[in-house]
């Protein structure tokens, strides 16, 4: 059934559509249902510990045990095979009574037994491979299913990197385990049967050889116990590395702006070093084990025969090579079966333990007092009664009570960290309740503060699985102000947004997030400050047309900092310190004398772990690239590059020379045994050795005494073991050194890659290189390389030796080699393509995991877990199609090669019978024994060489990422000292685009920003504001010239340029590590400087209350800090750097006025001599700047002081301010006028403190706020 695929590969490249459909029993849904049924049944039994292993046995135990019958038949023929060898060799002993016809029958019996072994073995291994694949699919599905259910506390104990590692490492470990578990009960039976046969041949001497093998078995057990420790430690480092890499890839824009590439490289490399040290220790032990395996037959034969002779017995070739073959058969249970079974069990224990820990994490369902009814006939209801809830780190909600009826709009206001988002999380069931009750009746639509977009079209993101209705869809687009934006996209709403929404701006993602909720026809809408990411005009449109228009008949719970919109709110909850301090309508609160400005100027800080969300910056239109898949065989350059990246090609050549010498010593040692047995036969036939002479003094091979023969035999064996052990460890060392350097090159290449690379390559695709591909290079490639080199030389040595011993064998040997090469070529052509398809099929799995876990809160709020689970299982099934074919193809290759080996053994046996007068019994015995050894080893070599090429696809994929074109970074030799000194920025005919094949998004910008100026940048969403930031940081292709202090940035090394410009990004990024490492990754500043910076941003008190202060741990994505706190920490970074230029990109969009005021105050006090460029939607943030840049459609259309622009009633800026309302316009105009007076007095030499102006502004702001509250009360 593989024949159609062989035909396709001859003609063209194999495509995913060419693969066979996944069988019903292999499908993820079928396997997951089977597991869930048994796992739930297990839970029903009280007072019994839940066990993943026992559940697994319930799923597969019975059917898997029946497969053991096949292996039992295989072992029966394995026992018979040595008996035919002994009978056939006896024919060649001088004076034998065996006729030629009998010899032919024995040769035929040997051939039949060999072919029977081949058939049963391949059948068994293919069946167990299927079970291994099923196990991996089942465990992967179970891990993902559990991840969808984890509550906030459980999420803080795990990470995306850990979940990816469970799938990429742990679940795959079971694939090979199923091959060997049956050996646990088969092996003892086989050992007993072979021991009885050996006892009949050599008596008690057999127990010596058996003892050697048991000693080797105990050695392997000892090694296995250490391998468990090495593996656990290795996985711990691998988990940490993958987790940090996930953060790096997801936050690369921020890392590049901070010029922190070197810091993160230094964070990854020690983890990688520790990881590879553990890998090498484990692989070195495996290599020593392999060295013993290669020589175990020689060692056991030596000890058994030597003891047998020392006991005064005579030997002949038939006895020697019968024993040799039986001892070889004994290796199957003792050297392969039991050790591999023990290894499989240890891998299973580690895997089951790690996955079981994941499956036993707390779920959302365990939430007492929370009652969510997904459907409602009366339009929905929210009743919160005396609710208290607490996050793991201590922040809590206290005695929250409120009710929201159908058609009402409830607003939550308060400072950053007061508990607003925590209340929403409790409404969604994400924050477990401590006391009180909560009844949520109706379907929920949720809009997060930081929008989440998944891979798909704009339409897919809005519909989110709902049925498409055109009229409704158009209304939602209009209400969410998306109609104009969609017209600008290349394929309207069918435009593929890419992973993380790389084709959308931040405002567009926010509106799509709102449209998704609006379209779902929910009864209850929970919105976490959705207006913060858009400009004033769009925010007013969304509030009027969507929140108060399209959704007016629904329950709406809105977190907002836009207090000017509270006059249209039915009910207000003023939250402070985790409590509802005030509640009621606006009229009631004004009547009580509540000052909203004062309310929002409190200093409470909320300390809560947010569920992990993606932090991605605004990006212009780019195209998501398809994952590259090479064609044809792996290039020899890939092999050479891989080898040379470690110890070099010359070292590898020396290693090959040692390997050849080592193999030669093995053949000489075995040949010495055959000559020794022949000399016994000859001396007995001619009576040259008297029975009165001691056995050690009798003459044997080459006229030497038995004593000298044994001494030489011992020396040969010792030298052979040393050489074999050396070559095995050297193989592993070379492979791992190459893997280390390859990883470092890939890491450096990724960190130096342009930002466009990350815009067009999903996280899962890049992470796949650092997880699954790297795991294969670390774990599998050293072992496979060692196997190919050692077994290849081993097989070549046997074929050459057999041909020398019996030249007639050269004819079939030549034919066999030619057919071997042909089978390998055919096998590799298809195997290579399927392996590449399997590799590309795994990338969507990891991308889907990353995307889903980032948007987990949204997915659960919409009850979309089942749909995302189905999508995951679809990706799994696509991967299974390729995985099953890889297993089937391996068995196809193994079967044909074993049949060919069986035919070669037949030729050797019959050729020996025909040439009975030309060969000795010892030579024919050695030839047959080598041919039997070839039976397994040759097909193993061919398969492993093919497997090596398949695994080299991982090297090929990593190599692809080592060759990414880096960002262009020119260095000017004579950069002025203390550059930049003034912070003057000149843009001359500057245009900007994100890539060479994309249109420009900024056009011919010409302006001069004087040193120390405070510049505000405004414009509608998508106007090009964030592109200006990308231009200053040279994130992509810049046309024209940008000069800072008259030095062209094109002549400055990128890390120097970026490290001399401070930035506070819109989406603040914190990374795994400590607070200290997040503030100062290069350890430049002392504790006093760090505490002073925290004091400046009003976080010193909060940090001093942490258990470990500056060394307190930061969770993945900074999830144990609120958004406002993360913004303030970013400001502290900027304060520490003391650069002359500061860029603030929408830093106050997601924070309240209190945090905004802290940021502005710090900027005025600490950066008053610096050039500050502030991008903002909130006009009050930039109204007192020296000048305002107004962008529209990527062009700078206005650039003047705010007061001058406001005096021109036709200016775009005046139009923007006027749309904020008359009271706000009056306030902003007054602030602009005073700022203009201050600048005028400054330019005329009048001494006037900026802090006085700031205080005047504060007073006027409060007066105008009070006046505004009075007007709103009058309106009510």
Secondary structure as UniProt FT lines:
FT   HELIX           3..11
FT   HELIX           16..18
FT   HELIX           24..26
FT   HELIX           28..44
FT   TURN            46..47
FT   HELIX           52..66
FT   HELIX           68..90
FT   TURN            91..92
FT   TURN            94..95
FT   HELIX           100..147
FT   TURN            148..149
FT   HELIX           152..155
FT   TURN            156..157
FT   HELIX           160..165
FT   HELIX           166..170
FT   HELIX           171..180
FT   TURN            181..182
FT   HELIX           183..202
FT   HELIX           203..205
FT   HELIX           206..250
FT   HELIX           252..258
FT   HELIX           261..310
FT   TURN            311..312
FT   HELIX           317..331
FT   HELIX           332..337
FT   HELIX           338..359
FT   TURN            364..365
FT   TURN            368..369
FT   STRAND          370..373
FT   STRAND          381..390
FT   TURN            392..393
FT   STRAND          396..404
FT   TURN            406..407
FT   STRAND          409..413
FT   TURN            416..417
FT   HELIX           420..427
FT   TURN            428..429
FT   STRAND          433..441
FT   STRAND          444..447
FT   HELIX           458..463
FT   TURN            464..465
FT   HELIX           470..479
FT   TURN            480..481
FT   HELIX           483..488
FT   TURN            490..491
FT   HELIX           492..494
FT   HELIX           499..501
FT   TURN            502..503
FT   HELIX           506..519
FT   TURN            520..521
FT   STRAND          524..528
FT   TURN            530..533
FT   HELIX           536..541
FT   HELIX           542..550
FT   TURN            551..553
FT   STRAND          555..559
FT   HELIX           563..568
FT   STRAND          571..576
FT   TURN            577..578
FT   STRAND          579..584
FT   HELIX           586..591
FT   TURN            592..593
FT   HELIX           596..599
FT   TURN            600..601
FT   HELIX           636..644
FT   TURN            645..647
FT   HELIX           649..686
FT   TURN            691..692
FT   HELIX           695..697
FT   HELIX           701..703
FT   HELIX           706..752
FT   HELIX           755..760
FT   HELIX           763..768
FT   HELIX           769..773
FT   HELIX           774..775
FT   HELIX           776..781
FT   HELIX           782..805
FT   TURN            807..808
FT   HELIX           809..854
FT   HELIX           856..861
FT   TURN            862..863
FT   HELIX           865..914
FT   TURN            915..918
FT   HELIX           921..962
FT   TURN            973..974
FT   TURN            977..978
FT   STRAND          985..993
FT   TURN            996..997
FT   STRAND          1002..1009
FT   TURN            1011..1012
FT   STRAND          1014..1019
FT   TURN            1021..1022
FT   HELIX           1025..1032
FT   TURN            1033..1034
FT   STRAND          1037..1044
FT   TURN            1045..1046
FT   STRAND          1047..1048
FT   HELIX           1049..1051
FT   HELIX           1054..1059
FT   STRAND          1061..1064
FT   STRAND          1073..1074
FT   HELIX           1075..1079
FT   TURN            1081..1082
FT   HELIX           1087..1096
FT   TURN            1097..1098
FT   HELIX           1100..1104
FT   TURN            1107..1108
FT   HELIX           1109..1111
FT   STRAND          1113..1114
FT   HELIX           1116..1118
FT   TURN            1119..1120
FT   HELIX           1123..1137
FT   STRAND          1141..1145
FT   TURN            1147..1150
FT   HELIX           1153..1166
FT   TURN            1168..1169
FT   STRAND          1171..1175
FT   HELIX           1179..1182
FT   TURN            1183..1184
FT   STRAND          1187..1192
FT   TURN            1193..1194
FT   STRAND          1195..1200
FT   HELIX           1202..1207
FT   TURN            1209..1210
FT   HELIX           1212..1218
FT   TURN            1219..1220
FT   HELIX           1222..1243
FT   TURN            1244..1245
FT   HELIX           1250..1275
//
